């Protein structure tokens, strides 16, 4: 594995950064970081593998060993990565649903659960 530079935060991780698995094999590049910097939650990264159908894989934050200036090192093999899925917070709602208190209560509880406040 090449010199990856200094350790960094997910806040400065750039798309296009090389990603390596636990064996040191190149998996692909960072497509984008899934995080909410406002509340300091790092969910993981979407990796552009450009191999086979889809070409994208997801690494949970727990599957990432360390972030560096010029590379991401995973603590799993590429076979253990996930297919990206829509986030659980994505909901279909029309304007009539917003006025219903029961929907807003459900959305608030869902957000509290997702954000770990529940």
N, C-alpha and C positions, 0 to 999 in steps of 0.2 A: 504494500500500500504506500502511496506517495506521502510526502510530508503534508499534513493537513493544516498546519498553522496552529494558532492559539485557540483555546476553547472560547466559545461565544454563547450568547443567549439566543433563544428562539426569536427574540425581538429584532435581531439584525440578520437572521438567516435569509439568504437571497435565493430566489428561484434560479435554477441552473446549477446549483451546488451539487457536486458529486455525492452519491450515496453508496455506502459499502455495507455488506452484510457481516455477520459475526465471523465468517471465515476470511474476510478481507476481499471478497469478490465484489466487483462493481455491480450494483443493482440497477442504477439509473441516475436520474437527477431530480432534485427537488422541483416539483411543479408548483406547489404552494403550501404554505403553513396554515394549519387550522388552529386558530387561537383567538382569544378575546383579550387583547392587551389591556383594555380598560379595567378588567377585573382579574387580570393575571392568570388566565387559564390557558394552558397549552395542551391541545388535544392530540396533536401529532402532525404528520406530513403526508401529502399526496406525492407519490413518486412516479415520474414519467419513465416507464421502462422501455417504451417503443418496441416491445417484443410481443408478438401475438395479438389477438383481438383485445380491444380495450386499451391496452398500453399503460394503464394506471394501476397502481397498488397503493394501499394505505398502511402506514406504520403508526400504531398507537404510541402515545408518549412513553408508555412503559416498555415499548420495543426499541426505544432509541437509547443507545449507550451514552453517546456524547455528540455534541455539536461543535464543529470547528470552523475556522474561517473558510477553508477550502474543502470541507467534506463533512458528511454525517456518517457516523458509525452506528450500526444497529447491533442489538444483542441477540438477534434471531437470524435465521437464514431467509433467503428470498421466498422460499416455499411457505413460510409462516406468516407472510404479509396478507392483508385482507384486500378484497375488492372494495373500492370506495362505494359507499351507500349514502343516500340522502340523509341529512341529519334528522334526529328525532324531533327537533324543534320546528321543522317545516310542516305547516298545517295549511289546508285549504279552507278559507273562510270567505264568505261574501259580506258586504256591508251590513246586512240584516243581522248577522250573527254577533257583531260587535256590541250591539245594544243589549244583548241578553246577558244578565249577570252570571248565569251559570257557566257560560263559555269563558268569560273573563276570569272567573274563579278557577276553572280547569286550566286555562292557560297560565295563570299565576302559579298554581300548584306544579304544573309541568316544568315551568322555568325554575322554580325552587328546587325541584328534584334534579333537573339537569345540572344546575349550577352548584349542587351539593348543599344547599341551604335547608333541605328537607330532612 
